[in-house]
Amino acid sequence: MSVALPREIGATARILSFRPAKEAANEARHREDFDCLNAQIEAGRRFVSALDALSRCRQLEPSESEMMDALDRALGCAVEATRANDAALLVMDESGGDLVFVLVHGEVPEKKLLWQRVPPGRGVAHWVAAHRRAAIVNSTLNDERFYRGIDIASGFQTRSIVAVPLIHADKVLGVIEVLNKKNGEFFALSDQNHLTVLAHLASALLIRLRERWAEELT
């Protein structure tokens, strides 16, 4: 013979049966947040380590390949630290005013993008170089400064950008960009600050690289 439980007891039983599932979901979410925080801390640590290596490199007499390796490592760590997918270092060609891709990192098609030229006055990078200040663009579709020619040529899709100028002795040497924040997130001032520190260290190394390249041409 079945016995009907009072309504209050039945409701309590349902609540108690729901708690373990809810607690498990909360625990999984907290674990995911904790893992994400740990990943960000580790990315920050690697970025600081790469900046330190960049700083030490510019105080020595490194070879051209050592300088490029240090810049490449720092660029890769900047991708991690800003939670971006891609990054690029563009150098100003003084003869024609083009910005030239000399380093790329991430998902960008390296073979198609390296040594591509951005004509003067085109794109966010040239705007940054001309105005000597950083820019955050979280939707390239809605920013008239964005130049689509490079995306068309490389088959890449740029959705968002942070770009900062490389300046040494009041001379604009180039631009550093990180592209496409992960998970559709927006770039923030903290991401710009990461790149600004990198640009400060990279500019002193880049001027030495330009001197080496000039020597090779003479």
N, CA and C atoms as a LAMMPS dump frame, in Angstrom:
ITEM: TIMESTEP
0
ITEM: NUMBER OF ATOMS
654
ITEM: BOX BOUNDS ff ff ff
-5.0000000000000000e+02 5.0000000000000000e+02
-5.0000000000000000e+02 5.0000000000000000e+02
-5.0000000000000000e+02 5.0000000000000000e+02
ITEM: ATOMS id mol type element x y z
1 1 1 N 0.851 -1.185 0
2 1 2 C 0 0 0
3 1 3 C 0.888 1.238 0
4 2 1 N 0.641 2.153 -0.921
5 2 2 C 1.447 3.363 -0.985
6 2 3 C 0.921 4.4 -0.036
7 3 1 N 1.838 5.145 0.495
8 3 2 C 1.484 6.197 1.445
9 3 3 C 1.844 7.543 0.833
10 4 1 N 0.886 8.429 0.763
11 4 2 C 1.131 9.757 0.193
12 4 3 C 1.866 10.621 1.206
13 5 1 N 2.978 11.202 0.766
14 5 2 C 3.74 12.088 1.642
15 5 3 C 3.069 13.454 1.687
16 6 1 N 3.176 14.119 2.809
17 6 2 C 2.677 15.502 2.866
18 6 3 C 3.368 16.353 1.807
19 7 1 N 2.674 17.339 1.271
20 7 2 C 3.2 18.187 0.207
21 7 3 C 4.524 18.835 0.597
22 8 1 N 4.67 19.294 1.845
23 8 2 C 5.891 19.961 2.29
24 8 3 C 7.083 19.029 2.236
25 9 1 N 6.87 17.738 2.603
26 9 2 C 7.969 16.78 2.599
27 9 3 C 8.406 16.493 1.165
28 10 1 N 7.453 16.388 0.27
29 10 2 C 7.776 16.148 -1.132
30 10 3 C 8.587 17.283 -1.723
31 11 1 N 8.218 18.536 -1.406
32 11 2 C 8.942 19.701 -1.916
33 11 3 C 10.355 19.728 -1.379
34 12 1 N 10.509 19.379 -0.098
35 12 2 C 11.839 19.357 0.521
36 12 3 C 12.732 18.311 -0.14
37 13 1 N 12.144 17.162 -0.454
38 13 2 C 12.914 16.101 -1.098
39 13 3 C 13.412 16.547 -2.465
40 14 1 N 12.557 17.263 -3.2
41 14 2 C 12.974 17.731 -4.516
42 14 3 C 14.11 18.745 -4.412
43 15 1 N 14.045 19.639 -3.407
44 15 2 C 15.096 20.628 -3.198
45 15 3 C 16.414 19.95 -2.857
46 16 1 N 16.323 18.93 -1.95
47 16 2 C 17.537 18.237 -1.531
48 16 3 C 18.172 17.484 -2.695
49 17 1 N 17.332 16.9 -3.566
50 17 2 C 17.882 16.173 -4.715
51 17 3 C 18.515 17.125 -5.719
52 18 1 N 18.064 18.403 -5.741
53 18 2 C 18.588 19.392 -6.685
54 18 3 C 19.92 19.965 -6.221
55 19 1 N 20.142 20.003 -4.911
56 19 2 C 21.342 20.64 -4.359
57 19 3 C 22.64 20.029 -4.864
58 20 1 N 22.81 18.692 -4.838
59 20 2 C 24.085 18.135 -5.294
60 20 3 C 24.425 18.549 -6.733
61 21 1 N 23.425 18.543 -7.62
62 21 2 C 23.667 18.93 -9.007
63 21 3 C 24.079 20.394 -9.097
64 22 1 N 23.399 21.244 -8.322
65 22 2 C 23.716 22.666 -8.33
66 22 3 C 25.1 22.913 -7.764
67 23 1 N 25.419 22.207 -6.663
68 23 2 C 26.739 22.368 -6.059
69 23 3 C 27.842 21.885 -7.01
70 24 1 N 27.573 20.801 -7.737
71 24 2 C 28.552 20.288 -8.686
72 24 3 C 28.783 21.286 -9.822
73 25 1 N 27.688 21.912 -10.277
74 25 2 C 27.813 22.913 -11.349
75 25 3 C 28.605 24.119 -10.871
76 26 1 N 28.323 24.55 -9.627
77 26 2 C 29.071 25.68 -9.061
78 26 3 C 30.545 25.346 -8.903
79 27 1 N 30.813 24.137 -8.457
80 27 2 C 32.209 23.707 -8.27
81 27 3 C 32.937 23.674 -9.606
82 28 1 N 32.255 23.168 -10.649
83 28 2 C 32.876 23.114 -11.973
84 28 3 C 33.155 24.519 -12.498
85 29 1 N 32.215 25.448 -12.24
86 29 2 C 32.402 26.826 -12.696
87 29 3 C 33.553 27.482 -11.963
88 30 1 N 33.629 27.256 -10.644
89 30 2 C 34.732 27.825 -9.858
90 30 3 C 36.075 27.241 -10.306
91 31 1 N 36.076 25.941 -10.627
92 31 2 C 37.308 25.304 -11.086
93 31 3 C 37.739 25.897 -12.43
94 32 1 N 36.762 26.125 -13.297
95 32 2 C 37.065 26.723 -14.594
96 32 3 C 37.609 28.141 -14.428
97 33 1 N 37.005 28.921 -13.525
98 33 2 C 37.492 30.282 -13.264
99 33 3 C 38.904 30.25 -12.696
100 34 1 N 39.149 29.296 -11.805
101 34 2 C 40.47 29.163 -11.183
102 34 3 C 41.525 28.791 -12.226
103 35 1 N 41.175 27.848 -13.105
104 35 2 C 42.111 27.436 -14.158
105 35 3 C 42.397 28.595 -15.106
106 36 1 N 41.35 29.373 -15.415
107 36 2 C 41.523 30.528 -16.302
108 36 3 C 42.437 31.566 -15.66
109 37 1 N 42.246 31.806 -14.353
110 37 2 C 43.089 32.763 -13.636
111 37 3 C 44.534 32.285 -13.605
112 38 1 N 44.735 31.003 -13.345
113 38 2 C 46.094 30.45 -13.335
114 38 3 C 46.761 30.594 -14.702
115 39 1 N 45.976 30.364 -15.769
116 39 2 C 46.516 30.503 -17.12
117 39 3 C 46.92 31.946 -17.398
118 40 1 N 46.113 32.894 -16.931
119 40 2 C 46.435 34.306 -17.13
120 40 3 C 47.685 34.702 -16.349
121 41 1 N 47.81 34.177 -15.134
122 41 2 C 48.99 34.464 -14.316
123 41 3 C 50.246 33.903 -14.988
124 42 1 N 50.14 32.674 -15.504
125 42 2 C 51.283 32.054 -16.174
126 42 3 C 51.633 32.813 -17.454
127 43 1 N 50.609 33.26 -18.191
128 43 2 C 50.86 34.047 -19.401
129 43 3 C 51.555 35.357 -19.057
130 44 1 N 51.123 35.979 -17.959
131 44 2 C 51.761 37.211 -17.503
132 44 3 C 53.204 36.982 -17.098
133 45 1 N 53.454 35.858 -16.45
134 45 2 C 54.823 35.534 -16.027
135 45 3 C 55.733 35.354 -17.245
136 46 1 N 55.226 34.637 -18.263
137 46 2 C 56.026 34.431 -19.472
138 46 3 C 56.269 35.752 -20.204
139 47 1 N 55.275 36.618 -20.177
140 47 2 C 55.423 37.917 -20.837
141 47 3 C 56.508 38.745 -20.154
142 48 1 N 56.495 38.775 -18.821
143 48 2 C 57.522 39.51 -18.069
144 48 3 C 58.891 38.915 -18.34
145 49 1 N 58.968 37.577 -18.393
146 49 2 C 60.246 36.914 -18.68
147 49 3 C 60.754 37.285 -20.076
148 50 1 N 59.832 37.359 -21.058
149 50 2 C 60.221 37.727 -22.422
150 50 3 C 60.683 39.178 -22.482
151 51 1 N 60.025 40.049 -21.727
152 51 2 C 60.441 41.449 -21.68
153 51 3 C 61.821 41.586 -21.054
154 52 1 N 62.071 40.791 -20.026
155 52 2 C 63.391 40.817 -19.38
156 52 3 C 64.467 40.369 -20.36
157 53 1 N 64.18 39.325 -21.136
158 53 2 C 65.141 38.851 -22.129
159 53 3 C 65.365 39.92 -23.203
160 54 1 N 64.308 40.61 -23.574
161 54 2 C 64.415 41.688 -24.565
162 54 3 C 65.284 42.821 -24.028
163 55 1 N 65.092 43.154 -22.76
164 55 2 C 65.869 44.224 -22.137
165 55 3 C 67.351 43.856 -22.069
166 56 1 N 67.643 42.609 -21.697
167 56 2 C 69.032 42.166 -21.614
168 56 3 C 69.678 42.104 -22.993
169 57 1 N 68.881 41.72 -23.98
170 57 2 C 69.394 41.605 -25.35
171 57 3 C 69.851 42.962 -25.879
172 58 1 N 69.11 44.006 -25.59
173 58 2 C 69.471 45.322 -26.125
174 58 3 C 70.685 45.923 -25.414
175 59 1 N 71.063 45.352 -24.263
176 59 2 C 72.232 45.846 -23.547
177 59 3 C 73.514 45.149 -23.987
178 60 1 N 73.374 44.103 -24.81
179 60 2 C 74.527 43.34 -25.267
180 60 3 C 74.838 43.694 -26.724
181 61 1 N 75.613 42.86 -27.357
182 61 2 C 75.899 43.008 -28.783
183 61 3 C 75.409 41.757 -29.502
184 62 1 N 74.102 41.585 -29.563
185 62 2 C 73.562 40.35 -30.136
186 62 3 C 73.637 40.364 -31.665
187 63 1 N 73.547 39.169 -32.234
188 63 2 C 73.477 39.048 -33.685
189 63 3 C 72.07 39.43 -34.146
190 64 1 N 71.936 39.593 -35.456
191 64 2 C 70.63 39.935 -36.01
192 64 3 C 69.597 38.858 -35.688
193 65 1 N 69.999 37.588 -35.805
194 65 2 C 69.063 36.493 -35.525
195 65 3 C 68.666 36.462 -34.049
196 66 1 N 69.585 36.777 -33.157
197 66 2 C 69.274 36.815 -31.725
198 66 3 C 68.284 37.936 -31.408
199 67 1 N 68.455 39.076 -32.06
200 67 2 C 67.513 40.177 -31.843
201 67 3 C 66.129 39.829 -32.371
202 68 1 N 66.077 39.207 -33.545
203 68 2 C 64.794 38.813 -34.121
204 68 3 C 64.119 37.741 -33.263
205 69 1 N 64.913 36.823 -32.733
206 69 2 C 64.37 35.779 -31.86
207 69 3 C 63.773 36.387 -30.594
208 70 1 N 64.466 37.366 -30.013
209 70 2 C 63.98 38.017 -28.795
210 70 3 C 62.678 38.768 -29.068
211 71 1 N 62.62 39.455 -30.193
212 71 2 C 61.396 40.164 -30.573
213 71 3 C 60.259 39.187 -30.838
214 72 1 N 60.573 38.092 -31.506
215 72 2 C 59.555 37.087 -31.825
216 72 3 C 58.986 36.457 -30.557
217 73 1 N 59.866 36.144 -29.61
218 73 2 C 59.409 35.544 -28.352
219 73 3 C 58.513 36.521 -27.593
220 74 1 N 58.93 37.786 -27.533
221 74 2 C 58.141 38.79 -26.829
222 74 3 C 56.776 38.986 -27.489
223 75 1 N 56.759 38.937 -28.824
224 75 2 C 55.498 39.09 -29.547
225 75 3 C 54.569 37.916 -29.248
226 76 1 N 55.129 36.714 -29.22
227 76 2 C 54.325 35.541 -28.896
228 76 3 C 53.759 35.6 -27.485
229 77 1 N 54.563 36.068 -26.538
230 77 2 C 54.093 36.19 -25.156
231 77 3 C 53.052 37.3 -25.019
232 78 1 N 53.163 38.322 -25.857
233 78 2 C 52.157 39.389 -25.848
234 78 3 C 50.804 38.845 -26.289
235 79 1 N 50.807 37.913 -27.242
236 79 2 C 49.569 37.262 -27.675
237 79 3 C 48.895 36.567 -26.496
238 80 1 N 49.688 35.822 -25.72
239 80 2 C 49.145 35.112 -24.56
240 80 3 C 48.658 36.085 -23.491
241 81 1 N 49.473 37.077 -23.19
242 81 2 C 49.153 38.007 -22.101
243 81 3 C 47.894 38.821 -22.385
244 82 1 N 47.626 39.109 -23.654
245 82 2 C 46.445 39.897 -24.009
246 82 3 C 45.262 39.019 -24.403
247 83 1 N 45.44 37.704 -24.322
248 83 2 C 44.394 36.747 -24.72
249 83 3 C 43.927 37.02 -26.149
250 84 1 N 44.91 37.25 -27.019
251 84 2 C 44.625 37.466 -28.435
252 84 3 C 44.963 36.194 -29.212
253 85 1 N 44.595 36.187 -30.487
254 85 2 C 44.936 35.059 -31.342
255 85 3 C 46.2 35.31 -32.159
256 86 1 N 46.473 36.579 -32.45
257 86 2 C 47.519 36.889 -33.412
258 86 3 C 48.241 38.184 -33.042
259 87 1 N 49.416 38.367 -33.645
260 87 2 C 50.174 39.605 -33.445
261 87 3 C 51.089 39.835 -34.631
262 88 1 N 51.507 41.082 -34.792
263 88 2 C 52.402 41.42 -35.899
264 88 3 C 53.281 42.6 -35.524
265 89 1 N 54.494 42.591 -36.057
266 89 2 C 55.415 43.714 -35.955
267 89 3 C 55.61 44.276 -37.355
268 90 1 N 55.3 45.553 -37.534
269 90 2 C 55.458 46.223 -38.818
270 90 3 C 56.536 47.286 -38.686
271 91 1 N 57.415 47.345 -39.666
272 91 2 C 58.518 48.305 -39.671
273 91 3 C 58.285 49.33 -40.769
274 92 1 N 58.573 50.59 -40.455
275 92 2 C 58.398 51.679 -41.416
276 92 3 C 59.527 51.66 -42.446
277 93 1 N 59.145 51.624 -43.715
278 93 2 C 60.109 51.745 -44.808
279 93 3 C 60.249 53.231 -45.124
280 94 1 N 61.398 53.79 -44.745
281 94 2 C 61.582 55.239 -44.891
282 94 3 C 61.596 55.697 -46.343
283 95 1 N 61.959 54.81 -47.242
284 95 2 C 62.069 55.218 -48.641
285 95 3 C 60.709 55.524 -49.271
286 96 1 N 59.69 54.763 -48.891
287 96 2 C 58.379 54.977 -49.501
288 96 3 C 57.257 55.243 -48.526
289 97 1 N 57.554 55.056 -47.229
290 97 2 C 56.539 55.3 -46.224
291 97 3 C 55.61 54.138 -45.964
292 98 1 N 55.866 52.974 -46.602
293 98 2 C 55.046 51.792 -46.338
294 98 3 C 55.361 51.224 -44.953
295 99 1 N 54.387 50.533 -44.364
296 99 2 C 54.634 49.707 -43.187
297 99 3 C 54.737 48.266 -43.669
298 100 1 N 55.831 47.594 -43.271
299 100 2 C 56.136 46.256 -43.781
300 100 3 C 56.037 45.24 -42.644
301 101 1 N 55.333 44.136 -42.873
302 101 2 C 55.232 43.061 -41.883
303 101 3 C 56.559 42.297 -41.834
304 102 1 N 57.241 42.349 -40.677
305 102 2 C 58.512 41.626 -40.546
306 102 3 C 58.424 40.462 -39.556
307 103 1 N 57.422 40.465 -38.679
308 103 2 C 57.176 39.35 -37.769
309 103 3 C 55.672 39.174 -37.618
310 104 1 N 55.223 37.933 -37.641
311 104 2 C 53.809 37.645 -37.362
312 104 3 C 53.74 36.455 -36.417
313 105 1 N 52.672 36.394 -35.658
314 105 2 C 52.535 35.339 -34.653
315 105 3 C 51.081 34.919 -34.533
316 106 1 N 50.863 33.61 -34.359
317 106 2 C 49.51 33.124 -34.116
318 106 3 C 48.93 32.409 -35.319
319 107 1 N 47.644 32.661 -35.563
320 107 2 C 46.917 31.96 -36.616
321 107 3 C 47.05 32.631 -37.985
322 108 1 N 47.655 33.799 -38.019
323 108 2 C 47.804 34.505 -39.297
324 108 3 C 48.653 33.68 -40.26
325 109 1 N 48.331 33.674 -41.549
326 109 2 C 49.12 32.906 -42.515
327 109 3 C 50.465 33.568 -42.775
328 110 1 N 51.494 33.068 -42.101
329 110 2 C 52.805 33.717 -42.107
330 110 3 C 53.366 33.901 -43.514
331 111 1 N 53.279 32.867 -44.343
332 111 2 C 53.873 32.94 -45.676
333 111 3 C 53.195 33.999 -46.542
334 112 1 N 51.9 34.205 -46.324
335 112 2 C 51.17 35.185 -47.126
336 112 3 C 51.315 36.605 -46.589
337 113 1 N 51.614 36.709 -45.28
338 113 2 C 51.617 38.031 -44.657
339 113 3 C 53.002 38.66 -44.543
340 114 1 N 54.031 37.836 -44.304
341 114 2 C 55.378 38.393 -44.152
342 114 3 C 55.788 39.186 -45.391
343 115 1 N 56.333 40.361 -45.148
344 115 2 C 56.838 41.287 -46.162
345 115 3 C 55.731 41.938 -46.992
346 116 1 N 54.482 41.726 -46.591
347 116 2 C 53.398 42.493 -47.198
348 116 3 C 53.532 43.955 -46.784
349 117 1 N 53.108 44.852 -47.66
350 117 2 C 53.252 46.286 -47.404
351 117 3 C 51.882 46.953 -47.27
352 118 1 N 51.79 47.81 -46.252
353 118 2 C 50.593 48.624 -46.071
354 118 3 C 50.915 50.021 -46.595
355 119 1 N 50.219 50.479 -47.635
356 119 2 C 50.538 51.78 -48.225
357 119 3 C 50.327 52.929 -47.243
358 120 1 N 51.047 54.019 -47.401
359 120 2 C 50.889 55.183 -46.515
360 120 3 C 49.437 55.655 -46.46
361 121 1 N 49.024 56.012 -45.247
362 121 2 C 47.676 56.537 -45.06
363 121 3 C 46.588 55.487 -44.974
364 122 1 N 46.958 54.206 -45.104
365 122 2 C 45.968 53.137 -45.056
366 122 3 C 46.076 52.364 -43.747
367 123 1 N 44.944 52.074 -43.14
368 123 2 C 44.9 51.168 -42.012
369 123 3 C 45.119 51.798 -40.652
370 124 1 N 44.756 51.022 -39.639
371 124 2 C 44.905 51.452 -38.245
372 124 3 C 46.371 51.662 -37.908
373 125 1 N 47.242 50.786 -38.428
374 125 2 C 48.674 50.891 -38.116
375 125 3 C 49.241 52.227 -38.586
376 126 1 N 48.881 52.661 -39.785
377 126 2 C 49.39 53.948 -40.276
378 126 3 C 48.796 55.113 -39.471
379 127 1 N 47.541 54.97 -39.047
380 127 2 C 46.938 56.017 -38.208
381 127 3 C 47.724 56.14 -36.903
382 128 1 N 48.066 54.996 -36.31
383 128 2 C 48.837 54.97 -35.059
384 128 3 C 50.209 55.605 -35.269
385 129 1 N 50.866 55.266 -36.387
386 129 2 C 52.178 55.828 -36.671
387 129 3 C 52.102 57.338 -36.89
388 130 1 N 51.088 57.778 -37.63
389 130 2 C 50.954 59.203 -37.935
390 130 3 C 50.609 60.027 -36.702
391 131 1 N 49.763 59.47 -35.821
392 131 2 C 49.334 60.21 -34.628
393 131 3 C 50.202 59.925 -33.411
394 132 1 N 51.12 58.962 -33.553
395 132 2 C 52.062 58.613 -32.481
396 132 3 C 51.341 58.242 -31.184
397 133 1 N 50.234 57.572 -31.318
398 133 2 C 49.531 57.101 -30.122
399 133 3 C 48.786 55.806 -30.42
400 134 1 N 48.516 55.063 -29.363
401 134 2 C 47.896 53.744 -29.499
402 134 3 C 46.432 53.853 -29.903
403 135 1 N 45.907 52.74 -30.394
404 135 2 C 44.496 52.672 -30.762
405 135 3 C 43.943 51.298 -30.407
406 136 1 N 42.713 51.288 -29.917
407 136 2 C 41.98 50.046 -29.667
408 136 3 C 40.769 50.042 -30.593
409 137 1 N 40.658 48.995 -31.402
410 137 2 C 39.522 48.852 -32.316
411 137 3 C 38.875 47.501 -32.037
412 138 1 N 37.692 47.498 -31.445
413 138 2 C 37.036 46.243 -31.1
414 138 3 C 36.04 45.768 -32.151
415 139 1 N 35.89 46.541 -33.214
416 139 2 C 35.078 46.1 -34.347
417 139 3 C 35.619 46.766 -35.611
418 140 1 N 36.359 46.004 -36.402
419 140 2 C 36.921 46.581 -37.631
420 140 3 C 35.816 46.954 -38.623
421 141 1 N 34.651 46.297 -38.517
422 141 2 C 33.54 46.604 -39.418
423 141 3 C 33.034 48.024 -39.228
424 142 1 N 33.23 48.549 -38.014
425 142 2 C 32.682 49.861 -37.681
426 142 3 C 33.744 50.949 -37.563
427 143 1 N 34.946 50.673 -38.069
428 143 2 C 36.018 51.659 -37.969
429 143 3 C 36.543 51.981 -39.364
430 144 1 N 36.383 53.217 -39.767
431 144 2 C 36.756 53.623 -41.126
432 144 3 C 38.261 53.606 -41.354
433 145 1 N 39.051 53.533 -40.281
434 145 2 C 40.502 53.502 -40.432
435 145 3 C 41.006 52.147 -40.925
436 146 1 N 40.193 51.12 -40.737
437 146 2 C 40.651 49.768 -41.059
438 146 3 C 40.828 49.586 -42.567
439 147 1 N 41.964 48.992 -42.946
440 147 2 C 42.308 48.74 -44.34
441 147 3 C 42.143 47.248 -44.639
442 148 1 N 41.247 46.903 -45.552
443 148 2 C 40.915 45.506 -45.82
444 148 3 C 41.823 44.853 -46.854
445 149 1 N 42.709 45.636 -47.443
446 149 2 C 43.558 45.101 -48.49
447 149 3 C 44.426 43.936 -48.041
448 150 1 N 44.971 44.023 -46.836
449 150 2 C 45.839 42.952 -46.329
450 150 3 C 45.034 41.687 -46.072
451 151 1 N 43.847 41.813 -45.495
452 151 2 C 42.991 40.644 -45.265
453 151 3 C 42.636 39.967 -46.582
454 152 1 N 42.319 40.755 -47.58
455 152 2 C 41.952 40.204 -48.882
456 152 3 C 43.137 39.457 -49.501
457 153 1 N 44.321 40.043 -49.393
458 153 2 C 45.518 39.43 -49.989
459 153 3 C 45.936 38.149 -49.266
460 154 1 N 45.712 38.096 -47.94
461 154 2 C 46.198 36.964 -47.142
462 154 3 C 45.122 35.923 -46.839
463 155 1 N 43.855 36.266 -47.072
464 155 2 C 42.774 35.345 -46.723
465 155 3 C 42.483 35.307 -45.239
466 156 1 N 42.986 36.278 -44.517
467 156 2 C 42.802 36.365 -43.062
468 156 3 C 41.604 37.267 -42.758
469 157 1 N 41.049 37.127 -41.556
470 157 2 C 39.956 38.008 -41.138
471 157 3 C 40.323 38.694 -39.826
472 158 1 N 40.501 40.006 -39.891
473 158 2 C 40.798 40.801 -38.699
474 158 3 C 39.491 41.336 -38.126
475 159 1 N 39.227 40.989 -36.876
476 159 2 C 37.984 41.436 -36.23
477 159 3 C 38.229 42.555 -35.224
478 160 1 N 39.364 42.485 -34.522
479 160 2 C 39.669 43.499 -33.509
480 160 3 C 41.179 43.696 -33.434
481 161 1 N 41.582 44.891 -32.984
482 161 2 C 43.008 45.274 -33.022
483 161 3 C 43.357 46.135 -31.815
484 162 1 N 44.556 45.922 -31.286
485 162 2 C 45.232 46.924 -30.46
486 162 3 C 46.561 47.203 -31.131
487 163 1 N 46.858 48.467 -31.373
488 163 2 C 48.107 48.836 -32.046
489 163 3 C 48.795 49.962 -31.292
490 164 1 N 50.118 49.851 -31.163
491 164 2 C 50.902 50.897 -30.499
492 164 3 C 52.107 51.234 -31.367
493 165 1 N 52.545 52.497 -31.351
494 165 2 C 53.694 52.887 -32.171
495 165 3 C 55.021 52.505 -31.528
496 166 1 N 56.01 52.248 -32.367
497 166 2 C 57.388 52.05 -31.931
498 166 3 C 58.136 53.342 -32.213
499 167 1 N 58.558 54.022 -31.151
500 167 2 C 59.189 55.34 -31.298
501 167 3 C 60.53 55.337 -30.576
502 168 1 N 61.542 55.835 -31.262
503 168 2 C 62.87 55.962 -30.65
504 168 3 C 63.451 57.312 -31.045
505 169 1 N 63.871 58.078 -30.04
506 169 2 C 64.451 59.406 -30.289
507 169 3 C 63.527 60.243 -31.172
508 170 1 N 62.242 60.199 -30.847
509 170 2 C 61.202 60.979 -31.531
510 170 3 C 60.998 60.546 -32.981
511 171 1 N 61.452 59.353 -33.324
512 171 2 C 61.305 58.847 -34.684
513 171 3 C 60.431 57.594 -34.664
514 172 1 N 59.405 57.568 -35.514
515 172 2 C 58.519 56.412 -35.581
516 172 3 C 59.186 55.318 -36.412
517 173 1 N 59.424 54.175 -35.768
518 173 2 C 60.106 53.065 -36.426
519 173 3 C 59.136 52.034 -36.981
520 174 1 N 57.956 51.956 -36.403
521 174 2 C 56.997 50.956 -36.824
522 174 3 C 55.829 50.88 -35.869
523 175 1 N 55.149 49.735 -35.89
524 175 2 C 53.94 49.531 -35.095
525 175 3 C 53.876 48.071 -34.664
526 176 1 N 53.402 47.844 -33.448
527 176 2 C 53.099 46.493 -32.974
528 176 3 C 51.583 46.365 -32.85
529 177 1 N 51.053 45.25 -33.336
530 177 2 C 49.612 44.99 -33.249
531 177 3 C 49.354 43.63 -32.611
532 178 1 N 48.293 43.529 -31.803
533 178 2 C 47.711 42.239 -31.475
534 178 3 C 46.3 42.237 -32.047
535 179 1 N 45.877 41.068 -32.509
536 179 2 C 44.638 40.968 -33.277
537 179 3 C 43.716 39.885 -32.719
538 180 1 N 42.422 40.151 -32.821
539 180 2 C 41.386 39.145 -32.576
540 180 3 C 41.43 38.566 -31.158
541 181 1 N 40.859 39.319 -30.225
542 181 2 C 40.719 38.851 -28.842
543 181 3 C 39.944 37.537 -28.818
544 182 1 N 40.372 36.613 -27.972
545 182 2 C 39.742 35.298 -27.897
546 182 3 C 38.305 35.384 -27.399
547 183 1 N 37.503 34.417 -27.828
548 183 2 C 36.118 34.244 -27.364
549 183 3 C 35.239 35.462 -27.605
550 184 1 N 35.603 36.265 -28.599
551 184 2 C 34.781 37.419 -28.92
552 184 3 C 34.832 38.532 -27.886
553 185 1 N 35.817 38.463 -26.963
554 185 2 C 35.925 39.498 -25.938
555 185 3 C 36.467 40.791 -26.548
556 186 1 N 36.333 41.878 -25.803
557 186 2 C 36.844 43.176 -26.242
558 186 3 C 38.234 43.409 -25.661
559 187 1 N 39.1 44.043 -26.466
560 187 2 C 40.373 44.503 -25.93
561 187 3 C 40.121 45.663 -24.964
562 188 1 N 41.021 45.788 -23.983
563 188 2 C 40.871 46.808 -22.945
564 188 3 C 42.174 47.598 -22.796
565 189 1 N 42.118 48.612 -21.952
566 189 2 C 43.294 49.447 -21.717
567 189 3 C 44.458 48.623 -21.181
568 190 1 N 44.181 47.593 -20.394
569 190 2 C 45.26 46.748 -19.863
570 190 3 C 46.026 46.066 -20.996
571 191 1 N 45.331 45.681 -22.065
572 191 2 C 46.001 45.078 -23.222
573 191 3 C 46.895 46.11 -23.914
574 192 1 N 46.386 47.318 -24.037
575 192 2 C 47.186 48.403 -24.621
576 192 3 C 48.434 48.662 -23.788
577 193 1 N 48.279 48.619 -22.466
578 193 2 C 49.423 48.854 -21.578
579 193 3 C 50.494 47.78 -21.759
580 194 1 N 50.072 46.52 -21.929
581 194 2 C 51.035 45.446 -22.193
582 194 3 C 51.865 45.766 -23.432
583 195 1 N 51.183 46.162 -24.495
584 195 2 C 51.88 46.446 -25.745
585 195 3 C 52.766 47.684 -25.643
586 196 1 N 52.34 48.657 -24.86
587 196 2 C 53.134 49.881 -24.711
588 196 3 C 54.478 49.583 -24.066
589 197 1 N 54.472 48.716 -23.056
590 197 2 C 55.732 48.31 -22.417
591 197 3 C 56.614 47.568 -23.414
592 198 1 N 56.002 46.654 -24.164
593 198 2 C 56.756 45.913 -25.167
594 198 3 C 57.344 46.852 -26.22
595 199 1 N 56.551 47.823 -26.668
596 199 2 C 57.012 48.762 -27.698
597 199 3 C 58.199 49.58 -27.212
598 200 1 N 58.168 49.958 -25.94
599 200 2 C 59.262 50.754 -25.377
600 200 3 C 60.581 49.991 -25.459
601 201 1 N 60.548 48.705 -25.111
602 201 2 C 61.771 47.898 -25.143
603 201 3 C 62.157 47.521 -26.571
604 202 1 N 61.146 47.212 -27.381
605 202 2 C 61.417 46.755 -28.742
606 202 3 C 61.988 47.862 -29.613
607 203 1 N 61.607 49.104 -29.371
608 203 2 C 62.044 50.198 -30.234
609 203 3 C 63.564 50.374 -30.193
610 204 1 N 64.155 50.233 -29.002
611 204 2 C 65.616 50.376 -28.896
612 204 3 C 66.334 49.254 -29.638
613 205 1 N 65.739 48.067 -29.624
614 205 2 C 66.335 46.949 -30.347
615 205 3 C 66.119 47.096 -31.849
616 206 1 N 64.966 47.617 -32.211
617 206 2 C 64.651 47.771 -33.628
618 206 3 C 65.554 48.794 -34.31
619 207 1 N 65.94 49.846 -33.588
620 207 2 C 66.831 50.841 -34.195
621 207 3 C 68.179 50.209 -34.521
622 208 1 N 68.615 49.283 -33.687
623 208 2 C 69.879 48.584 -33.959
624 208 3 C 69.734 47.645 -35.152
625 209 1 N 68.563 47.008 -35.268
626 209 2 C 68.318 46.15 -36.416
627 209 3 C 68.318 46.952 -37.711
628 210 1 N 67.695 48.119 -37.678
629 210 2 C 67.657 48.965 -38.867
630 210 3 C 69.069 49.397 -39.276
631 211 1 N 69.913 49.652 -38.295
632 211 2 C 71.305 50.015 -38.59
633 211 3 C 72.037 48.849 -39.254
634 212 1 N 71.756 47.627 -38.753
635 212 2 C 72.387 46.442 -39.362
636 212 3 C 71.913 46.281 -40.807
637 213 1 N 70.602 46.441 -41.025
638 213 2 C 70.054 46.289 -42.379
639 213 3 C 70.639 47.344 -43.312
640 214 1 N 70.818 48.563 -42.801
641 214 2 C 71.385 49.634 -43.615
642 214 3 C 72.826 49.308 -44.012
643 215 1 N 73.566 48.722 -43.059
644 215 2 C 74.952 48.338 -43.337
645 215 3 C 75.025 47.255 -44.413
646 216 1 N 74.063 46.327 -44.38
647 216 2 C 74.056 45.244 -45.357
648 216 3 C 73.757 45.746 -46.763
649 217 1 N 73.033 46.844 -46.854
650 217 2 C 72.66 47.402 -48.161
651 217 3 C 73.752 48.255 -48.767
652 218 1 N 74.704 48.69 -47.922
653 218 2 C 75.78 49.586 -48.426
654 218 3 C 77.008 48.785 -48.849
